């Protein structure tokens, strides 16, 4: 009789160990899945930030190009574009003869767009 009780106790322990092992497997699987999803979301976020910064520097470059060439236009660099508007107006409000220059530059990198606008007066 005592032997039978010992065997039954041993079999019950094996079953509980299996349930505990499955529970641990589920917990670690959930933790692993959570980490993978967080890291992939972080990767997408850093990629978007990179293209946003690239678009800003493209817009800034377009502003500098327009100041040197004194004209607007569309410029393509690899898969990115720079769209520049260059406008000159006579400024009659100043005592000295001058022109009011407005430059709008938009940098595009993939789906990110950044715009820079500059206004300044040029004295002749």
RANORGI-V69983 format. One record per backbone hydrogen bond with DSSP energy under -1.0 kcal/mol. CO is the residue of the C=O (numbers start at 1). NH is the residue of the N-H. E is the energy in kcal/mol with one decimal. If there is no record, write none. Layout:
co = (CO	CO)
nh = (NH	NH)
e = (E	E)
This chain:
co = (1	2	3	4	5	6	7	8	9	10	11	12	13	14	15	16	17	18	19	20	21	22	23	24	25	26	27	28	29	30	31	32	33	34	35	36	37	38	39	40	41	42	43	44	45	46	47	48	49	50	51	52	53	54	55	56	57	58	59	60	61	62	63	64	65	66	73	75	77	80	81	82	83	84	85	87	89	97	98	99	100	101	102	103	104	105	106	107	108	109	112	114	116	118	120	122)
nh = (5	6	7	8	9	10	11	12	13	14	15	16	17	18	19	20	21	22	23	24	25	26	27	28	29	30	31	32	33	34	35	36	37	38	39	40	41	42	43	44	45	46	47	48	49	50	51	52	53	54	55	56	57	58	59	60	61	62	63	64	65	66	67	68	69	70	84	82	80	77	108	75	106	73	104	102	100	124	91	122	89	120	87	118	85	116	83	114	81	112	109	107	105	103	101	99)
e = (-1.7	-1.9	-2.1	-2.3	-2.3	-2.0	-2.3	-2.1	-1.7	-1.8	-1.7	-1.8	-1.9	-1.7	-1.9	-2.4	-2.4	-2.2	-2.3	-2.4	-2.1	-2.2	-2.4	-2.7	-2.0	-2.3	-2.3	-2.4	-2.6	-2.3	-2.3	-2.3	-2.3	-2.2	-2.4	-2.2	-1.9	-2.0	-2.0	-1.9	-2.1	-2.3	-1.8	-2.2	-2.1	-2.0	-2.0	-2.0	-2.3	-2.2	-2.3	-1.9	-2.3	-2.1	-2.2	-2.3	-2.2	-2.3	-1.8	-1.8	-2.6	-2.3	-1.7	-1.8	-3.0	-1.9	-3.0	-2.7	-2.8	-2.7	-2.8	-2.8	-2.6	-2.1	-2.1	-2.8	-3.4	-2.2	-2.1	-2.9	-2.4	-2.3	-2.8	-2.7	-3.0	-2.8	-2.6	-2.0	-1.6	-2.3	-2.4	-2.9	-3.1	-2.9	-3.2	-2.4)
